[in-house]
Amino acid sequence: SLYLLGLASYYKSEFYLAEDFFLKAIEKFDIYESSLLIEAYYNNIGICREMSGRLDESIESYLKSQSIAEDRKNSLGMMQTNINIGLLNLKINRIKEGKEILKDAKRFFEYNMDSFNLALIYQNLAKAADLEGDIQSFIDFSNQAL
């Protein structure tokens, strides 16, 4: 499937190729019948664009994914995308904004007892603490991620 080819390319750090596979997969789906998959594809495209340094295009993809999630009333999808948006904010040195987005997602995943996504959030909050030079928070968040 195009999705699996996209993932394989992503894991080989072939981000442009992965993005191409994800875009081709989107073309094959009806947005109303397959919105869950398309939401995930746009999130993955955002990651590929971010990893290849195209940050403006990345946020566009994340917002497209989030828009589809909102239309579907898919809180999980919106919050998973928020993790990526929060991390992107950290990368562009908008640490305060990134932390706020991550903390909002953290509350959602705590409520839903989703330890996998919580670990990702704690990992990113540790990165924010490191960027701010807050070693104790870095240690605390890193331990929580484990």
N, C-alpha and C positions, 0 to 999 in steps of 0.2 A: 504494500500500500504506500501511497505517497507520504502519509504521515510517518510511517516507520522509516522510510528513506530520509525524511527530514530529520528525524531524531538521530539516525545513524550519522548523518552529515554533521549535525550539531555536536555530537559527542566526539567527532574527529576534528572539531574546531573549523569546519568548513561552513561558516555562518551564511555566506551568500548563497551557497548551494542549498543549505537547509531552508533558508527563507524562500527560495524558488520552489522547492517541493511543497512547502506549506501553502504558498499562494496558489499553486496548481491544484492542490487539494480543495481549497476554498472554491475555486471556479467550478468544481464538479458537484458541489452541494447546493441545494436550495436553502437559502438562509433561514427560512421559517421552519423547515423540516429538520434541519441539522444545526440549529443555532448553538447547541452545547459544544459540538465539535469545532465550529467556526470560532466560537469564543476562545477555546483553547488554542486554536491555530494562531489567532491574532496575538495572544499572550506570548506564544513561542516566537512569533515573528518579532515582537518587541524585544525579547531576549536576544535573538540573533542580531538585530540592529544595534542593540546596546553593546553587545560583545564586539561588534565590528566598528564601534566608535561613532555610530550615527544616532546620537542621543535624541535629536529633535524628532527624527523619524520613529525612534523607539517609543517615545511618549505618545505619539499619534497612534501607534499600534496598541499600546496599553489602554488608551482611552477608548479605542474602537472595541476592544475586548470587554472593557468595563460597561460600555453602552449596551452591548448585546446582553451582558449579565443582568444589567438593570431592567432591560426589556423583558427578560425571562424571569425576573424576580429571584435571581440566583445569588443569594448573599454570599455563599461560599466562593463562587467565581469572582465576585467583586472583591472580596477580601484577599483572595490569592493574588489577584492582580495588584491590589494595594501593597502587598509585600514587595513586588517588583518596582512599583512606583516609589515606594519608600526608599528602597535601595538605590534607585536611580538618583533620587534627590541627594542621598549621601555622596554619590559619585561626583555630582556637580557642585559639591560643597554647600548644599542647602540642608545643613545638618538638622537644624531645628524643625524644618518642615518634614524632613524624612522621618525624624523621631516621632513626630505627632501622628503621621500616617501609620507608622509601624505600631504605635501604642493603641491606636484605634483598632487595627487588625488584631492585636494581641487580646484585647478585651473580647472580641468576637470568638476567637479560637479558644480562649479560656472557658467561655460560656459553653462552647460546644465540645470541650474536652478533647481537642484535636492536638495531640502531642507532637505530631510530625510538623505541622505548620507553626506551632509554638516554638519548636526548636529552630526553625528557619528565622523566625522573628527575633529570638534571643541572640542568634548568631549576628544578625544585622544590627541589633541594638548594641552588641559588643563592638562591632565595627564603628558605630557612631561614637561610642565612649572612647575608643582608641583615637579617633580623629580629633576628639576634644581634649585628649591628654588625660582623661579620667581613668587612671589605671585600676582603681578599686571597682568601679562600675564595669570596666572591661572584664575583670576577673569574675565578678558576680554574674554578669550576663553570659559569659562563656560557660561557667559552671551550670547555669540554668539550661543552656542549650544542650548540654550533655545529658 
